[in-house]
């Protein structure tokens, strides 16, 4: 994590005696800036490095250094011993995210398998229905040929007439008469 801060302060203080500051109203202006970086380690350790600068400007005639600038660099290492210690505790969110991703992948695979299976079933149902229609049309054509043959045999006299020969067979729905 990268951190930064800027600060500006202005202070006016009336002086009871101008002997110590050289003025009846002491005016101070303080400017501060800081920049830092922090890193949490898997072991629970927190390492931070920071740089702070400050600049003080005053109207005091007796100030030996005006403006005064201070800078500091700090390095801090913090290890929690009872709270947040160890890699198992600090990597739990990563493990949870990996497990969630694996579950999502498995759910997606199951959905793909289910969809492909349903499409395959629909395809074979269509093939079966088309084959059934073809078989029924062939059966109708064979029945019509048999009827025509029987009518010709009745006309020639080689077959005795019956009432069933006079009727035409029923046509299938969707087929031409």
Buried (B, 14 or more C-beta within 10 A) or exposed (E): EEEEEEEEEEEEEEBEEBEEBEBEEBBBBBBBBBBBEBEBEEEBBBBBBBBBEBBBBBBBEEBEEEEEEEEEEEEEEEEBEEEBBEEEEBEEEEEEEEEEEEEEEEEEEEEEEEEEEEEEEEEEEEEEEEEEEEEBBEEBEEEEEEBEEBBEBBEEEEBEEEEEBEEEEEEEEEEEE
